[in-house]
Amino acid sequence: MKNKATPIDIETLVDESLLVFIASDDVQDTLQGVRRGIEREMLRVTPSAQLSHRPHPKSLGSALTHPYITTDFSEAQLELVTPAVTGRKETFKKLASLHHFVATHLPEGESMWAASMPPSLPLDSDIAIANYGTSNVGMAKMRYREGLANRYGKRMQLISGIHYNFSLPKPFWQMLHANTESQLPLEDFISERYFHLIRNVLRNGWIIPYLFGASPAADKSYLRDKPYQLLQLDSTTDYLPWATSLRLSNLGYGSSEQSRFPISFNSKQDYLIGLCKALTQPSVQYSYLAEHQQLNGSVLQLENELYGSIRPKIVNAQMRPLVAMCHYGVEYIELRSLDNNPLLPLGIDELQSQFIDLFLLYSALSPSPEISKQERTLIMQRQELVATQGRKPNLMLPTLNGEVLLTDLAKPLMNLLAKMATIMDGGQNTNGYEKAVMREQAKFDTSQLTPSAQILSVMEQENLNFTTLMKSYSDEHQQGYLSDTLSDDEMTQLQMLAYNSLLEQKQLEAGNEENFDEYLAQKRHINCEMPSRADAALSMQRYSMQFQDNKEPANQL
């Protein structure tokens, strides 16, 4: 019989020293310097809610070189990237501007798909991988995507979402460094504290799909012949009645091969050792693929192939991420577990951003012991349960102390976030943090308020299938994007960025100095015995970030 924990057995999360620390006027001043950036993926669809077969519009610029408007896996999969700034309103204004610009430059009749799960999909052979041109860097990005398609299938890659980039400013870390009396050099302290944050997000990250999951259903074409126990809402819609996020469940993003090489987040060193092993270990599962069918035969072709709800990140124009992080540490984190909320025009809103900031700040400050193998298993089990059954009444979640009611597990965390919100609003002369926590607390009190419940409710009450409802939301938002306005200066700036990106791609294509096979051969070599910082700056020039499948130059946190 499973051990059932009572609320009194649950370790309290309330740490008075945490609250005292953030209440300091000096600390509040540093928190004005938090930087955040948002990346939103969306599919381009036709008036009949089919995946677009048209190429990425030239009027949007080059998907290879544009800093803010690019593509993800598919030629029809847009990715809008805001620059990382300290002002929340500026972040959302920029995100709205990008939506407006794209909406005004899409082919006639096309719109941006509002949901995370894709619409009705054609055969895999009719899904076009993103085209980045004929430069070596562009062809490498395409080869990487060929590898993704051959390893995981194209359908999984068409799931879209929101990535939330977040960094705490150096003055904040300096004050925490002094407060904790750490003996580590500041740079090492910052990196280890980001891993500290990541471990807490992994432990408590189940609240993200519960509160913000917005993919309880999918078009039947997504699974096709895959064996998965979903129910049928109608002849075209698969769903689970208590699901919050099919995107984050086992039928969404995942890799059985990666699960054989679990990467530890207990320290920067552990993480880099595990990552390097996955980048250099030949994959048995993918060994049948020919050389031209993937970038390389390792468990991970690139660092970005590592799936997970959160990742440590660094931007360096001269080194690949593995080496840059080894020498210069972690610069920011990328929270990857956010669904596109089709109920919201931008897929996310400012109150959600404030709650996430608060949750990430808590995660950086609250105690964060190492994650054992046992706890890692429990974390994965909690994630799957919440993704597939999160709104089920009296749902029990596994913990190190036994099974606990989902609502009981949330109480101490939400109580502490409420206290932190009061302090943050007082220190920054706002009321947004308290509003954000109150809105999310209401979802624990009444699960019908969650986006996943609202979406299923509309589908059932109005007798609409998944694709019809999501197309309705997409069209409504499209009209909103078009009705927004940009200043002449903003429009001119975005037009110039598009024009200049096309020129930059042409220059890259004209500058190929070696054949593609030689280019790839250089990129495949990874030395896990890291050189000194001074040597690294010279020896790792060949690992240009242009080769890497990253968009971080637009999100330099």
Summary of the structure (lengths in Angstrom):
residues: 557
radius of gyration: 22.9
end to end distance: 48.2
largest distance: 67.9
contacts: 1860
relative contact order: 0.18
helix: 50%
strand: 12%
